[in-house]
Each structure stands twice: as structure tokens, then as C-alpha cells.
């Protein structure tokens, strides 16, 4: 089974900061990676698919990069409404899916 | 508009059975996977399994195989997640989500069903 290791598990940053989250796959998954945002009490929301493609309607301050086993998710200029937990998820061997452990983003 | 509407919150006792539902609308239900995701209190997301309603092909995470049953009734565009004997450790929020095309990207999610198992 493919394992996804996400770091850090939590972070605190100031409004306007650049925030970076990493996700590492236990084997090569190409670019078959998504990033989700989950706000408290809400269902997850798809932000990025195919490692770097922004879902329609998602603000351009969010971005993703990487391929193979190492991936990065970035929020350029953190906003108060970005407070949430972010998850990576691989879909290389569909329909079997694996999520990373999540990164909780807070405002300093 | 694509929508997934899940059944309401449940409170059950250990040992009881339960079936929760996820009704899809606004798209061709038989052409997309439906995945189920568990989120235990204060914890992360766990993929449980998925079903392709078109032919009922069903796959399970090894962690959930034998613990739950996933099914679908394509005549009413509804997928199900069921337990035959609940445990306290099944207490969690359960989400269904649509798996887009052959990539199974989870693009639309239900609102979640909270299941509480307590004696």
C-alpha cells in the first residue's frame, strides 16, 4: 500500500506570510496527487488536482508542485479565511486512495 | 448542479446494525465512483472504500474490509455504507464523495453523517 507522509502536522503563521506544506509518497505516484482544505465542521474541499492544477474557483494564492514522491503545497499571502486543515491524497492506484495525516494551519 | 446528500445523524448502541445513505443528483450517477471517508473525532481523513454504481464494482481499504459493506442502488442514485454490528470505535463522521472519471479525484462531497455509538 502507498503511504503518504505530510509535514508539518501543524503550523502557525501571520496574515500575509507564505505557508508551505510537504507531502511524501512511499513510492512513485507520478503527479496523481490532490490537496484538500477542510474547515472546522465542514466537508473537505478540493483545491488542487494532478499535483499542480487549481480547481475552478480556487484563489490563485494556492498552488501545488512536485511529482514522483515529493510534493509541495503553498499558500502565498495567508488570509484569515485560510485557517483550516489541509490534506494531500494520492490516486495513483485507483480506486484505492490514501490521505496524508493533515496539516492544521493557524494564525499567529 | 452536482449534489451528494447524506442521511442524518445516528445514535446507536454497540452491537446494533446501521445503514447510512448518500444520494447523488445533477450528474449521471452510474458513471462515477462513490467513495466513503471516515473521520474520527479530532482525527484525519481515512478512505474506507469505493463503489462504481454502473456495475457495482466495489473496493475496500484493507483496514475496513470485513468491517463495513458498501453498496448502491442505481435506480434511486443512492450509495450506502452499512455495519452489521457497531462498536464504540465506529463513532465518527462519515463522508461520501464523487470520484471523477477514471482518476477517482474526489471532486464533490456530501455534508457528512455523524454516527455515535454509545451504550
Interface residues (C-beta under 8 A of the other chain):
Chain A: X1 X32 X34 X36 X38 X43 X44 X45 X46 X49 X55 X85 X87 X89 X91 X94 X95 X96 X97 X98 X99 X100 X101 X102
Chain B: X33 X35 X37 X44 X45 X46 X47 X50 X52 X59 X61 X62 X95 X97 X99 X102 X103 X104 X105 X106 X107 X109 X110 X111 X112
